[in-house]
Amino acid sequence: MGKATSTQHNLSISGRNERSGYRVSLGYLNDGSMLQWGQNSNSRYNIRLTHDYQFTNKLKLESNISLEKNDIIQPTLISSVMGQYQQPGFPVSSVDGKPYAWGTQYSPNWQAELGGENKEYNNRVFTNFRLSYQLSKNLSLVGQAGYNWTATDIKEQQKVISWYNYLGTIQAADNPTRPNSYYSRRLVKDAYATLNAYLNYAKTFGQNHDISVTVGANYERDEANAYTARTNYVANDNVPSLNLGIGDATTKSVTESQSHYAIGSYFGRFNYAYQQKYLLEVNARYDGSSKFDASNRWQLFYGLSGGWRISQENFMKNLTFLSDLKLRGSYGTVGNQSGIGLYDYIQLLNVSATAGATSAGFPIIGASPVVTVAPTSNLVSLNRTWERVETTNLGLDFSVLNRRLSGSFDYFVKHNRNMLLGQTFPAVLGATAPAANIGHLKTWGWEAALNWNDRIGQFGYRIGASLTDNQNVLVSYGGQM
């Protein structure tokens, strides 16, 4: 280990005229490593363009495009280098500068230097576009589209290391050995797209009544693809290649995985304020997820919240030390789909075949291999659906002394009445039971925060503190408890 330096450079250029504006940002990062043996580095190049263009006084386009290249290199045996304990005074090398080993203890510096590299090359593209159209004075239409694409190419090599005693005269056993050497390639691609469109209406009536209404829809989809090719028993470490494996068929492997998911939503929100003293919000959304069977894919969630700015009332005007006092309360439900697989509602199949005449299960009559198709050991669930988390909250916000001292207090109760939990079926079934909506979790508690903001001359400072207390209990687990 030793000293390391990191270099980062950023350059931005921007401009604007009557109709459009732009900003171009360039960045470069070179992260040095305190590990002085082996290759260990992190470099990144990135460019970002933000642009907006006003076609007419009603139509406007905004865009944000980012490109990034990030290369990370580290020793393949980094876990052995950083994880092993070395006794004090353990030699770095033999007396003539060769890799030193004593029994099963190896000089970690040579593991980093000679054990091979894990090279990760990342390319990322992030785009986002927003098109807004003012249909009328109070009504606007907004459409948003985003597309993110990432590709990761990983080249990993584990080389043979020859070890010596302290005098450098006796060669110890190789570690890793030639049969344990390997080279692998892994390519991971992920494409994420999102579409969002909504109408927004806002108007003030009679100077006292403010309303706004928003309705819209959202869609997002992610597609991932990954493959890994690996060969062991590499003939030569100097030029890594998948073609240099000299072992039998068991030392070579190719695997691939593909997955996707999609989420769709319809949403709406209504806001009302009277003299900015009495506040009301009602919202609802209808969400669907590809993780569930079609019959249980869509669920409705909603919420209601209100606020009373007590400090705006006439009977509070004489309290000059009080800057703001607001009482608020809310109740709402949200959906949760985390913790389950992408295709748990579909019965997957395992397909396998015997390798040859000497393998177990090869047919006694005939020369063709046996092909078997069987379901996986996990049962599917067709009636599983979203978790529904219900939250009730009551809070108070205040500020005094010209807003220098402010604070808040909240009391909340949460219920997850159909929590996704694992089930236990009799062992005689011979299969793993799927998670189901059989749990009820209750969480309750309070949160308090206090902040002080002030200035002394040109010096501004802020001091804050918060305190939280909460409890939870599993009320029910499949009808038990």
C-alpha positions as CSV (number, residue, x, y, z in Angstrom):
1,M,0.0,0.0,0.0
2,G,1.1,3.6,-0.6
3,K,0.0,7.0,-1.6
4,A,-2.5,7.6,-4.3
5,T,-3.8,10.6,-6.2
6,S,-7.1,11.3,-7.9
7,T,-7.6,13.7,-10.8
8,Q,-10.9,15.2,-11.8
9,H,-11.5,17.8,-14.5
10,N,-14.8,19.4,-15.5
11,L,-15.6,21.9,-18.2
12,S,-19.0,23.5,-18.9
13,I,-20.1,25.7,-21.8
14,S,-23.5,27.3,-21.8
15,G,-25.5,29.8,-23.9
16,R,-29.0,31.2,-24.4
17,N,-31.0,33.4,-26.8
18,E,-34.6,34.4,-27.0
19,R,-35.9,30.9,-27.9
20,S,-33.4,28.3,-26.7
21,G,-30.6,27.6,-24.3
22,Y,-28.0,24.9,-23.9
23,R,-25.3,23.7,-21.6
24,V,-22.5,21.2,-22.5
25,S,-20.5,19.6,-19.7
26,L,-17.4,17.5,-20.1
27,G,-15.9,15.5,-17.3
28,Y,-12.8,13.3,-16.7
29,L,-11.9,11.3,-13.6
30,N,-8.8,9.2,-12.9
31,D,-8.8,7.5,-9.5
32,G,-5.5,6.3,-8.4
33,S,-5.1,3.3,-6.0
34,M,-3.3,3.0,-2.8
35,L,-2.6,-0.6,-3.8
36,Q,0.8,-0.3,-5.5
37,W,1.0,-3.9,-6.8
38,G,-0.9,-5.1,-9.8
39,Q,-3.3,-3.1,-11.9
40,N,-5.9,-1.2,-9.9
41,S,-7.6,1.8,-11.4
42,N,-10.8,3.6,-12.1
43,S,-11.2,6.1,-15.0
44,R,-14.3,7.8,-16.3
45,Y,-15.2,10.1,-19.3
46,N,-18.6,11.7,-19.5
47,I,-20.4,14.3,-21.5
48,R,-23.8,15.8,-20.8
49,L,-26.0,18.1,-23.0
50,T,-29.0,19.9,-21.7
51,H,-31.1,21.9,-24.1
52,D,-34.4,23.6,-24.3
53,Y,-36.2,25.2,-27.2
54,Q,-39.4,27.3,-27.3
55,F,-41.1,26.5,-30.6
56,T,-44.0,28.9,-29.9
57,N,-45.2,30.7,-26.8
58,K,-47.2,27.5,-26.0
59,L,-44.9,24.7,-27.1
60,K,-41.6,23.9,-25.4
61,L,-39.1,21.0,-25.7
62,E,-36.5,20.2,-23.0
63,S,-33.9,17.5,-23.4
64,N,-31.1,16.0,-21.3
65,I,-28.6,13.6,-22.8
66,S,-25.7,12.0,-21.0
67,L,-22.9,9.7,-22.3
68,E,-20.5,8.0,-19.9
69,K,-17.5,5.6,-20.3
70,N,-16.2,4.0,-17.0
71,D,-13.4,1.5,-16.9
72,I,-12.5,-0.3,-13.7
73,I,-9.5,-2.6,-13.4
74,Q,-8.6,-4.6,-10.2
75,P,-6.6,-7.8,-9.4
76,T,-8.6,-10.9,-9.8
77,L,-7.3,-12.2,-6.4
78,I,-8.2,-8.9,-4.6
79,S,-10.2,-10.8,-2.0
80,S,-7.2,-12.9,-1.1
81,V,-4.9,-9.8,-1.2
82,M,-7.1,-7.8,1.2
83,G,-8.6,-10.7,3.3
84,Q,-5.7,-12.7,4.5
85,Y,-3.8,-12.1,7.7
86,Q,0.0,-11.9,7.5
87,Q,2.2,-12.4,10.5
88,P,4.5,-9.4,11.3
89,G,7.8,-9.5,9.4
90,F,6.5,-11.8,6.7
91,P,8.8,-11.3,3.7
92,V,7.5,-9.5,0.6
93,S,9.7,-11.6,-1.7
94,S,12.5,-14.1,-1.7
95,V,16.0,-12.7,-1.4
96,D,16.3,-12.6,-5.2
97,G,13.0,-10.9,-5.8
98,K,10.7,-13.9,-6.5
99,P,7.2,-14.6,-5.2
100,Y,7.6,-15.9,-1.6
101,A,5.5,-18.6,0.1
102,W,5.8,-20.3,3.5
103,G,3.6,-23.3,3.7
104,T,0.1,-22.1,2.7
105,Q,0.8,-18.5,3.3
106,Y,1.6,-16.4,0.2
107,S,2.9,-12.9,-0.3
108,P,-0.3,-10.9,-1.1
109,N,1.7,-8.4,-3.2
110,W,2.6,-11.1,-5.7
111,Q,-1.0,-12.3,-5.8
112,A,-2.0,-8.8,-6.8
113,E,0.9,-8.5,-9.3
114,L,0.8,-11.9,-11.0
115,G,-2.7,-13.4,-10.3
116,G,-4.5,-11.7,-13.2
117,E,-6.9,-8.8,-13.7
118,N,-10.6,-8.3,-13.6
119,K,-11.3,-5.6,-16.3
120,E,-14.8,-4.0,-16.3
121,Y,-15.7,-1.7,-19.2
122,N,-18.9,0.2,-18.7
123,N,-20.8,2.3,-21.3
124,R,-23.9,4.2,-20.3
125,V,-26.4,6.4,-22.2
126,F,-29.1,8.3,-20.3
127,T,-31.7,10.4,-22.2
128,N,-34.7,12.3,-21.1
129,F,-37.1,14.5,-23.1
130,R,-40.0,16.7,-21.9
131,L,-42.5,18.3,-24.2
132,S,-45.0,20.7,-22.8
133,Y,-47.9,22.5,-24.5
134,Q,-50.1,25.2,-23.0
135,L,-53.6,24.4,-24.2
136,S,-55.1,27.4,-22.5
137,K,-54.3,29.8,-19.7
138,N,-55.1,27.3,-17.0
139,L,-54.6,23.9,-18.8
140,S,-51.3,22.4,-19.9
141,L,-50.3,19.0,-21.4
142,V,-46.9,17.5,-20.6
143,G,-45.3,14.4,-22.1
144,Q,-42.0,12.9,-20.9
145,A,-39.9,10.1,-22.4
146,G,-36.7,8.6,-21.1
147,Y,-34.4,5.9,-22.3
148,N,-31.4,4.5,-20.4
149,W,-29.0,2.0,-21.9
150,T,-26.0,0.4,-20.1
151,A,-23.5,-2.2,-21.3
152,T,-20.9,-3.9,-19.1
153,D,-18.1,-6.0,-20.7
154,I,-16.1,-7.9,-18.1
155,K,-12.9,-9.7,-18.9
156,E,-11.6,-11.8,-16.0
157,Q,-8.4,-13.8,-15.9
158,Q,-6.8,-15.9,-13.2
159,K,-3.2,-16.7,-13.9
160,V,-0.8,-19.4,-12.6
161,I,1.7,-18.1,-9.9
162,S,4.9,-20.0,-9.1
163,W,6.1,-19.6,-5.5
164,Y,9.6,-20.0,-3.9
165,N,11.2,-20.4,-0.6
166,Y,13.0,-17.4,1.0
167,L,16.4,-18.2,-0.7
168,G,14.7,-18.6,-4.1
169,T,16.3,-22.0,-4.6
170,I,13.3,-24.3,-4.2
171,Q,10.1,-23.9,-6.1
172,A,6.9,-24.6,-4.1
173,A,3.6,-25.8,-5.6
174,D,1.9,-23.4,-7.9
175,N,-1.1,-21.5,-6.6
176,P,-3.3,-21.0,-8.6
177,T,-2.4,-24.2,-10.5
178,R,-2.6,-24.5,-14.2
179,P,-5.9,-26.5,-14.0
180,N,-7.3,-23.8,-11.9
181,S,-6.4,-21.0,-14.2
182,Y,-9.3,-19.5,-16.1
183,Y,-10.5,-16.8,-18.5
184,S,-14.1,-15.6,-18.7
185,R,-16.0,-13.0,-20.6
186,R,-19.3,-11.6,-19.4
187,L,-21.5,-9.1,-21.2
188,V,-24.5,-7.5,-19.5
189,K,-26.9,-5.2,-21.3
190,D,-29.8,-3.4,-19.8
191,A,-32.4,-1.1,-21.5
192,Y,-34.9,0.9,-19.5
193,A,-37.6,3.0,-21.0
194,T,-40.2,5.2,-19.4
195,L,-43.2,7.2,-20.8
196,N,-45.2,9.7,-18.8
197,A,-48.0,12.0,-19.9
198,Y,-50.4,14.2,-17.8
199,L,-52.8,17.0,-18.0
200,N,-52.7,19.8,-15.4
201,Y,-55.4,22.3,-14.7
202,A,-54.9,25.2,-12.2
203,K,-57.0,28.2,-11.4
204,T,-57.9,30.7,-8.7
205,F,-61.5,31.6,-8.1
206,G,-62.5,34.8,-6.4
207,Q,-58.9,35.4,-5.1
208,N,-59.6,32.9,-2.2
209,H,-60.1,29.5,-3.8
210,D,-57.1,27.8,-5.5
211,I,-57.6,24.5,-7.2
212,S,-55.5,22.2,-9.3
213,V,-56.3,18.9,-11.0
214,T,-53.8,16.5,-12.5
215,V,-54.6,13.3,-14.4
216,G,-52.1,11.2,-16.4
217,A,-50.6,7.8,-17.1
218,N,-47.1,6.3,-16.7
219,Y,-45.4,3.2,-18.3
220,E,-42.0,1.8,-17.6
221,R,-40.2,-1.3,-19.0
222,D,-36.8,-2.8,-18.4
223,E,-35.1,-5.5,-20.5
224,A,-31.9,-7.2,-19.4
225,N,-29.7,-9.7,-21.1
226,A,-26.5,-11.3,-19.9
227,Y,-24.2,-14.1,-21.0
228,T,-21.0,-15.6,-19.6
229,A,-18.5,-17.7,-21.3
230,R,-15.7,-19.3,-19.3
231,T,-12.8,-21.8,-19.9
232,N,-10.6,-23.3,-17.3
233,Y,-7.1,-24.9,-17.7
234,V,-5.8,-22.1,-19.9
235,A,-2.7,-23.1,-21.9
236,N,-1.0,-19.7,-21.9
237,D,-1.5,-16.7,-19.6
238,N,0.1,-14.2,-21.9
239,V,-2.7,-13.8,-24.4
240,P,-6.1,-14.5,-22.7
241,S,-8.6,-16.1,-25.0
242,L,-11.6,-18.5,-24.7
243,N,-9.9,-20.6,-27.4
244,L,-6.9,-21.4,-25.2
245,G,-8.6,-23.8,-22.8
246,I,-7.0,-27.3,-23.0
247,G,-9.3,-29.1,-20.6
248,D,-12.2,-31.4,-21.4
249,A,-15.8,-30.4,-21.9
250,T,-16.4,-30.0,-18.2
251,T,-13.9,-27.1,-18.0
252,K,-15.9,-25.0,-20.4
253,S,-19.2,-23.3,-19.9
254,V,-21.6,-20.9,-21.6
255,T,-24.6,-19.4,-19.8
256,E,-27.2,-16.8,-20.7
257,S,-30.0,-15.1,-18.8
258,Q,-32.8,-12.8,-20.1
259,S,-35.4,-10.9,-18.1
260,H,-37.9,-8.1,-18.3
261,Y,-40.5,-6.4,-16.3
262,A,-43.1,-3.7,-16.9
263,I,-45.2,-1.4,-14.7
264,G,-48.2,0.7,-15.8
265,S,-50.0,3.4,-13.9
266,Y,-53.0,5.7,-14.2
267,F,-53.0,8.5,-11.7
268,G,-54.8,11.6,-10.6
269,R,-54.6,14.4,-8.0
270,F,-56.9,17.1,-6.8
271,N,-55.7,20.1,-4.6
272,Y,-57.7,22.8,-3.0
273,A,-56.7,25.7,-0.9
274,Y,-58.8,28.4,0.7
275,Q,-56.9,31.6,1.4
276,Q,-53.8,29.4,1.7
277,K,-55.1,28.5,5.2
278,Y,-57.1,25.4,4.7
279,L,-55.4,22.8,2.4
280,L,-56.8,19.6,1.0
281,E,-55.4,17.0,-1.4
282,V,-56.9,13.8,-2.8
283,N,-54.9,11.4,-4.9
284,A,-55.4,8.0,-6.5
285,R,-53.5,5.7,-8.8
286,Y,-54.2,2.4,-10.5
287,D,-51.0,0.4,-10.7
288,G,-50.3,-2.8,-12.7
289,S,-47.1,-5.0,-12.5
290,S,-45.9,-7.8,-14.7
291,K,-44.7,-9.6,-11.6
292,F,-48.3,-10.8,-10.9
293,D,-50.8,-13.0,-12.8
294,A,-53.1,-11.0,-15.1
295,S,-56.1,-11.5,-12.8
296,N,-54.4,-9.9,-9.8
297,R,-52.0,-7.5,-11.7
298,W,-53.9,-4.2,-11.1
299,Q,-54.7,-2.6,-7.8
300,L,-56.1,0.8,-6.8
301,F,-54.3,2.9,-4.2
302,Y,-55.4,6.3,-2.9
303,G,-54.7,9.0,-0.3
304,L,-56.2,12.0,1.5
305,S,-54.4,14.8,3.3
306,G,-55.3,18.1,4.8
307,G,-53.6,21.0,6.5
308,W,-54.6,24.0,8.6
309,R,-52.2,27.0,8.8
310,I,-53.3,28.2,12.2
311,S,-50.9,31.1,12.1
312,Q,-52.9,32.7,9.3
313,E,-56.0,33.0,11.5
314,N,-57.0,36.4,12.8
315,F,-56.9,35.3,16.4
316,M,-53.2,34.4,16.0
317,K,-52.1,37.8,14.5
318,N,-51.1,39.3,17.9
319,L,-48.6,36.6,18.5
320,T,-45.7,38.4,16.9
321,F,-43.1,35.9,17.9
322,L,-44.9,33.2,15.9
323,S,-43.9,33.0,12.3
324,D,-45.7,29.9,11.2
325,L,-47.9,27.2,12.8
326,K,-49.4,24.4,10.7
327,L,-51.5,21.3,11.7
328,R,-51.7,18.5,9.1
329,G,-53.0,15.0,8.8
330,S,-53.0,12.3,6.1
331,Y,-54.2,8.8,5.3
332,G,-53.1,6.9,2.3
333,T,-52.3,3.5,0.7
334,V,-49.4,2.6,-1.5
335,G,-48.4,-0.7,-3.2
336,N,-45.3,-2.7,-2.8
337,Q,-44.0,-5.5,-5.0
338,S,-40.4,-5.9,-3.9
339,G,-39.0,-9.2,-2.6
340,I,-40.6,-11.5,-5.2
341,G,-39.3,-12.8,-8.6
342,L,-40.1,-11.5,-12.0
343,Y,-41.9,-14.7,-13.1
344,D,-43.0,-16.4,-9.8
345,Y,-46.5,-16.8,-11.2
346,I,-45.3,-18.9,-14.1
347,Q,-44.3,-22.6,-13.7
348,L,-40.8,-22.8,-15.1
349,L,-39.2,-26.0,-16.4
350,N,-35.8,-27.6,-16.2
351,V,-34.5,-29.2,-19.4
352,S,-31.5,-31.6,-19.2
353,A,-29.9,-34.4,-21.2
354,T,-27.4,-37.2,-20.5
355,A,-23.9,-36.5,-21.9
356,G,-23.0,-39.8,-23.4
357,A,-23.0,-43.6,-23.2
358,T,-20.8,-43.6,-20.0
359,S,-23.1,-41.2,-18.1
360,A,-25.7,-42.3,-15.6
361,G,-29.2,-42.7,-17.1
362,F,-28.0,-43.2,-20.7
363,P,-30.5,-45.5,-22.5
364,I,-29.7,-49.2,-22.5
365,I,-31.3,-49.6,-26.0
366,G,-30.4,-47.1,-28.6
367,A,-27.6,-44.5,-28.9
368,S,-29.5,-41.2,-28.4
369,P,-29.2,-39.3,-25.1
370,V,-32.0,-39.1,-22.6
371,V,-33.7,-35.7,-22.5
372,T,-35.7,-34.9,-19.3
373,V,-38.1,-32.1,-18.8
374,A,-39.4,-31.4,-15.2
375,P,-40.9,-28.5,-13.3
376,T,-38.7,-26.6,-10.9
377,S,-39.0,-27.2,-7.2
378,N,-40.8,-23.9,-6.5
379,L,-44.6,-23.9,-6.7
380,V,-46.2,-20.9,-8.3
381,S,-48.9,-18.6,-6.9
382,L,-51.7,-17.3,-9.1
383,N,-53.5,-15.4,-6.4
384,R,-50.6,-13.3,-5.1
385,T,-50.9,-9.5,-5.6
386,W,-49.5,-6.2,-4.3
387,E,-48.8,-5.5,-0.7
388,R,-51.0,-2.7,0.5
389,V,-49.3,-0.4,3.0
390,E,-51.8,1.9,4.8
391,T,-50.3,5.0,6.6
392,T,-52.0,7.4,8.9
393,N,-50.0,10.5,10.0
394,L,-50.7,13.5,12.2
395,G,-48.2,16.3,12.3
396,L,-47.4,19.8,13.5
397,D,-45.0,22.3,12.0
398,F,-43.9,25.6,13.6
399,S,-41.4,28.4,13.3
400,V,-40.8,31.3,15.7
401,L,-38.4,34.3,16.1
402,N,-38.5,35.3,12.4
403,R,-38.2,31.6,11.4
404,R,-34.9,31.2,13.1
405,L,-36.2,28.5,15.3
406,S,-38.3,25.8,13.6
407,G,-39.5,22.3,14.3
408,S,-41.9,19.5,13.5
409,F,-43.6,16.6,15.3
410,D,-45.2,13.6,13.6
411,Y,-47.1,10.6,14.9
412,F,-47.7,7.8,12.5
413,V,-49.3,4.3,12.2
414,K,-48.6,1.9,9.4
415,H,-50.4,-1.3,8.5
416,N,-49.3,-3.8,5.9
417,R,-52.4,-6.0,5.9
418,N,-51.4,-8.4,3.1
419,M,-47.7,-8.7,3.6
420,L,-45.9,-11.1,1.3
421,L,-44.4,-13.9,3.5
422,G,-43.0,-17.3,2.9
423,Q,-45.2,-20.4,3.6
424,T,-44.3,-23.8,5.0
425,F,-46.0,-26.8,3.4
426,P,-45.6,-30.4,4.6
427,A,-42.2,-31.9,3.5
428,V,-44.0,-34.8,1.9
429,L,-45.1,-32.4,-0.8
430,G,-41.5,-32.3,-2.1
431,A,-41.7,-28.7,-3.3
432,T,-41.0,-25.2,-2.0
433,A,-44.1,-23.1,-1.2
434,P,-44.4,-19.7,-2.8
435,A,-44.7,-16.5,-0.8
436,A,-48.3,-15.3,-0.3
437,N,-50.2,-12.3,1.0
438,I,-50.6,-13.9,4.5
439,G,-49.0,-11.3,6.9
440,H,-50.1,-8.3,8.8
441,L,-47.4,-6.0,10.1
442,K,-48.1,-2.9,12.2
443,T,-45.6,-0.1,12.8
444,W,-46.2,3.0,14.9
445,G,-44.1,5.7,16.4
446,W,-43.2,9.4,16.4
447,E,-40.6,11.7,15.0
448,A,-39.5,15.1,16.2
449,A,-37.1,17.6,14.7
450,L,-35.8,21.0,15.9
451,N,-33.6,23.5,13.8
452,W,-32.0,26.8,14.5
453,N,-31.0,29.1,11.5
454,D,-29.2,32.4,12.1
455,R,-26.4,34.7,10.9
456,I,-23.6,36.5,12.7
457,G,-22.6,39.2,10.3
458,Q,-21.7,37.6,7.0
459,F,-21.5,34.1,8.6
460,G,-24.6,31.9,8.4
461,Y,-25.0,28.7,10.4
462,R,-27.6,26.0,11.1
463,I,-28.0,23.6,14.0
464,G,-30.4,20.8,13.9
465,A,-31.5,17.7,15.9
466,S,-34.0,14.9,15.4
467,L,-35.4,12.1,17.5
468,T,-37.3,9.1,16.4
469,D,-39.1,6.3,18.2
470,N,-40.9,3.4,16.5
471,Q,-42.2,0.0,17.3
472,N,-43.5,-2.8,15.1
473,V,-45.3,-6.1,15.7
474,L,-46.2,-9.0,13.3
475,V,-49.9,-9.1,14.1
476,S,-50.7,-12.1,11.9
477,Y,-48.7,-14.7,10.0
478,G,-51.1,-16.7,7.9
479,G,-53.9,-16.5,10.5
480,Q,-51.6,-17.3,13.3
481,M,-50.4,-15.2,16.3
